[in-house]
Amino acid sequence: MSWAVCVPLLPPLTCGFVLLHICSMQTYLKTVKDQAKLKGVDLLLAFKVAGLPTSTYYRTINGKTEMRFETACSVLDAIDEQHRRDEAAKRAKQLRDSGQAINRSSARKGLKSGKPSS
C-alpha cells in the first residue's frame, strides 16, 4: 500500500508527511534521512536550521535515542526551508551569470511557497 493512500493530499515536507512511517513502518529517522537525501540537504544542517542542538543529531544518528515526532516535524520543516534557500541561491546565480538584475522577488520567482495554499 502506498503512503499516499494513507496520507492523501499533503505537501511532501510537512509534519503530516511524517505519518507515512505508519503505513510503511519506517522510523522517523529513516523518513527524515530519506527526505534530506531527496532534497539534497545535509541532515546536520537541517537540525541546525531547525534550532535543535547538535547533540540531538548525534544521539539520534548513533541510535542512543529515538527521534520524537515533534523533532521529526521540526527537521522536515527545516529540510524544506533549506531546500528553498538553496533553490533561491541557484536562481540568483543564474540571474547573475546572465547579467540580469537581482532582487528577492526575481530570485524567488518560480519557487514554490513553503506555506500550504488555502
C-alpha positions in Angstrom: 0.0 0.0 0.0 1.3 3.4 -0.9 1.8 6.1 1.8 -0.2 8.4 -0.4 -3.3 6.3 0.2 -2.8 6.7 3.9 -2.0 10.4 3.9 -3.7 11.9 0.9 -3.1 15.5 -0.5 -0.3 16.5 2.0 2.7 18.6 0.8 5.8 16.4 0.8 7.7 18.1 3.6 5.2 18.8 6.4 4.6 17.3 9.7 1.8 15.2 8.1 4.4 13.7 5.8 6.0 12.0 8.9 2.8 10.0 9.2 3.9 7.9 6.2 6.0 5.8 8.6 2.7 4.4 9.9 1.9 2.9 6.6 5.5 1.9 5.6 6.7 1.1 9.1 9.7 3.5 8.7 11.2 5.2 11.7 11.1 8.9 12.0 14.9 9.0 11.4 14.6 7.0 8.2 11.9 9.3 6.9 13.9 12.4 7.7 17.1 10.9 6.2 15.2 10.0 3.0 13.7 13.5 2.6 17.1 15.1 3.3 18.7 12.9 0.6 15.8 13.5 -1.8 16.2 17.3 -1.4 20.0 17.3 -1.3 20.2 18.8 2.2 22.8 17.9 4.7 21.0 16.4 7.7 23.2 18.1 10.3 22.5 21.4 8.7 18.8 20.7 8.8 19.0 20.1 12.6 20.8 23.4 12.9 18.3 25.2 10.8 15.5 23.7 13.0 17.2 25.2 16.0 18.0 21.8 17.6 21.2 21.1 19.4 23.8 19.1 17.5 23.8 16.7 20.5 20.3 15.7 19.5 21.5 15.0 15.9 24.4 12.9 17.1 22.3 10.9 19.7 19.7 10.2 17.1 22.1 9.2 14.3 24.1 7.0 16.7 21.0 5.2 17.9 21.3 6.5 21.5 17.8 7.8 21.5 14.7 7.6 19.3 13.6 10.7 17.3 10.4 12.2 18.7 7.5 13.1 16.4 8.0 16.9 17.2 11.7 16.7 16.4 11.0 14.9 13.1 8.4 17.6 12.2 10.9 20.4 13.0 13.7 18.8 10.9 11.3 18.1 8.0 10.3 21.8 8.0 13.9 22.8 8.2 14.8 20.5 5.2 12.1 22.2 3.2 13.3 25.7 4.2 16.9 24.9 3.4 15.9 23.4 0.1 14.0 26.6 -0.8 17.0 28.7 0.2 19.3 26.5 -1.9 17.0 26.8 -4.9 16.8 30.6 -4.5 20.6 30.8 -4.4 20.8 28.8 -7.6 18.3 31.1 -9.2 20.2 34.2 -8.1 23.4 32.7 -9.5 21.7 32.0 -12.8 20.4 35.6 -12.9 23.9 37.0 -12.1 25.5 34.8 -14.8 23.0 36.0 -17.4 23.7 39.7 -16.4 20.2 40.3 -15.1 19.4 42.5 -12.1 18.8 40.5 -8.9 16.4 41.2 -6.1 14.5 38.9 -3.7 11.5 38.8 -6.0 13.4 37.8 -9.0 15.4 35.2 -7.1 12.3 33.6 -5.6 10.2 33.8 -8.8 9.1 30.3 -9.8 9.9 28.8 -6.4 7.1 27.0 -4.5 6.0 28.7 -1.3 6.6 26.8 1.9 3.2 27.6 3.1 0.2 25.5 2.1 -2.2 27.2 -0.2 -5.6 27.9 1.3 
